[in-house]
Amino acid sequence: MAFFSKGLEPMIYLDNSATTKPRKEVMDTFVKANEAFYANPASLHGMGVEAERLLTGARQQIGKLLLTEAENIYFTSGGTESNNMAIFGIARANKKRGRHVMTSVIEHPSILESFKQLEREGFEVDYLSVNRNGQVSLQELESKLRQDTILVSIMHVNNEIGTIQPIAEIAEVIHSHSRAYFHSDCVQSFGKLPVNFEGVGPDAITVSGHKINGLKGTGLLAFRHKIPFEPLLFGGGQESGMRSGTVSVPNAASLAKAMRLSVEENRSSNFQKWKKELISFFSHYEFIRIITPYESAPHILSISFRGIKGEVLVNALERQNIYVSTSSACSSRNTKTSHVIGAIHMEDEFVNGVIRISFGLYTTDDDIEDFKSAFLQAISIIKGEHL
Ligand SMILES: Cc1ncc(COP(=O)(O)O)c(C=O)c1O
C-alpha cells in the first residue's frame, strides 16, 4: 500500500522487521482505554476496578492465544525489557543451582548484552555457533549442557536473516539433558508462525507489540508455568511483584488487540508468495546472493550484493520512496559488519552489501512490482550499466 512520506509522495514501506505501522483498531483501543479507563487499576474505587477488569480481560485474551494461564503473562515496555527481565530474572533467581548459562551468537543485542552483563556478574556463558543458514546445532547444544546449566535463551526467528530455530527440538534437548529453563525471543515470529505453549517448547517467551502492528512501548514476557524468578524493577509490587510500576491498561489492551488480530489475520501466505517472487527475480543476477535460508520466516528476505554497499542501495531506493534497511535497524547506523552476517561466514566480497526487505500487513502486490522496477533503476544508476 502506498503510504505518504513527509513530502506527500507515495512511499513503499518494506522495513517491517524494524517496526510496523500500528493498526487503526489498535489505536482506537488505545484511545478509548485512555478516555474511559485511565484510573489506576490498583485503586480500590469503582474506576480502578473497571480499569482492573479491562486489564484482566487483556491478560486472559493473551493467555488464550498463548495457551497459558492469564497470571503467567507480565506486561512490559517491549521486547528489550522482556528479554532483559527473562535473562536476569531467571539467572539471578536460580544461581544457587548453578552459574552456567547459554545463548547463541546471533541473538538480538537485548539478549547478547544481557548475557555479557551476566558474565560480569560471575556467570559462565557459552555462546552456541550457527551454520551458514544461521541455525544452532542440537549436538553442540547437548554437548554444552551441564549439571549446573540454569538457563538457555535461543531466539525463534532471527531478525536480520529470517532463520527459524527448531525450538521444539531445542526444548526437548534442554529438558531431557539438564534442569535448565529455556527462554525464547519470539519478537519476530509471533503473528507469522505458530507461537504458543502447546506441546514441547520454551518455558518463557518474549513478544513485542510494535512488530505486529501494535504500539511501540508495548510487550510482554509469558511463562508456561511459574518458575523461580527475581524481578528487575522493585516498587509497588504490581504484576504480582514481578514488574513494579503502574500498569498501563491502554498499552495492555492495545497489545491484546494487536496480538489477536495478527493471529486471526495472518498474512504469511502473501509474504511467502512475495518472498518466492523476489528470490526468483534476484536469482537472475550473478552479483546477488540470497542470504535468507530456503526454509525461513515468511516476512524477511535478506540479500547481498558483490561490489555494492548495502547503504548505497538503501539510499538509492529511498530516492524512489522505497524503504528497506541494511541488515538490521539496530546495527544499520553502525558501520561495523553485523554480528549475524559475521556468524554465518559469508564470502568477504558480499559482507558489506547486505539489505533486508521485510513485508507487513500493508504490503501489496503492486508494492512488489514497484519495488522491482525501482530496484533495477537503482542498480543501473549505481553500476552505470543497463541491466
Ligand atoms: C528479535 C528481536 N528481539 C528483540 C527486539 C527488541 O524489541 P523492542 O524494540 O520491542 O525493544 C527486536 C527489535 O528489533 C527484535 O527484532
The ligand as an SDF file (V2000), in Angstrom:
LIG
                    3D

 16 16  0  0  0  0  0  0  0  0999 V2000
   14.4350  -10.4200   17.5720 C   0  0  0  0  0  0  0  0  0  0  0  0
   14.2180   -9.1520   18.3290 C   0  0  0  0  0  0  0  0  0  0  0  0
   14.2790   -9.1800   19.6690 N   0  0  0  0  0  0  0  0  0  0  0  0
   14.0900   -8.0830   20.4140 C   0  0  0  0  0  0  0  0  0  0  0  0
   13.8270   -6.8610   19.8130 C   0  0  0  0  0  0  0  0  0  0  0  0
   13.6210   -5.6610   20.6830 C   0  0  0  0  0  0  0  0  0  0  0  0
   12.2510   -5.3430   20.7690 O   0  0  0  0  0  0  0  0  0  0  0  0
   11.7640   -3.8680   21.1800 P   0  0  0  0  0  0  0  0  0  0  0  0
   12.0910   -2.9660   20.0270 O   0  0  0  0  0  0  0  0  0  0  0  0
   10.2960   -4.0180   21.4180 O   0  0  0  0  0  0  0  0  0  0  0  0
   12.5130   -3.4960   22.4140 O   0  0  0  0  0  0  0  0  0  0  0  0
   13.7710   -6.7730   18.4240 C   0  0  0  0  0  0  0  0  0  0  0  0
   13.5610   -5.4790   17.7580 C   0  0  0  0  0  0  0  0  0  0  0  0
   14.2340   -5.1080   16.8340 O   0  0  0  0  0  0  0  0  0  0  0  0
   13.9640   -7.9590   17.6590 C   0  0  0  0  0  0  0  0  0  0  0  0
   13.8980   -7.9380   16.3200 O   0  0  0  0  0  0  0  0  0  0  0  0
  1  2  1  0
  2  3  1  0
  2 15  2  0
  3  4  2  0
  4  5  1  0
  5  6  1  0
  5 12  2  0
  6  7  1  0
  7  8  1  0
  8  9  2  0
  8 10  1  0
  8 11  1  0
 12 13  1  0
 12 15  1  0
 13 14  2  0
 15 16  1  0
M  END
$$$$
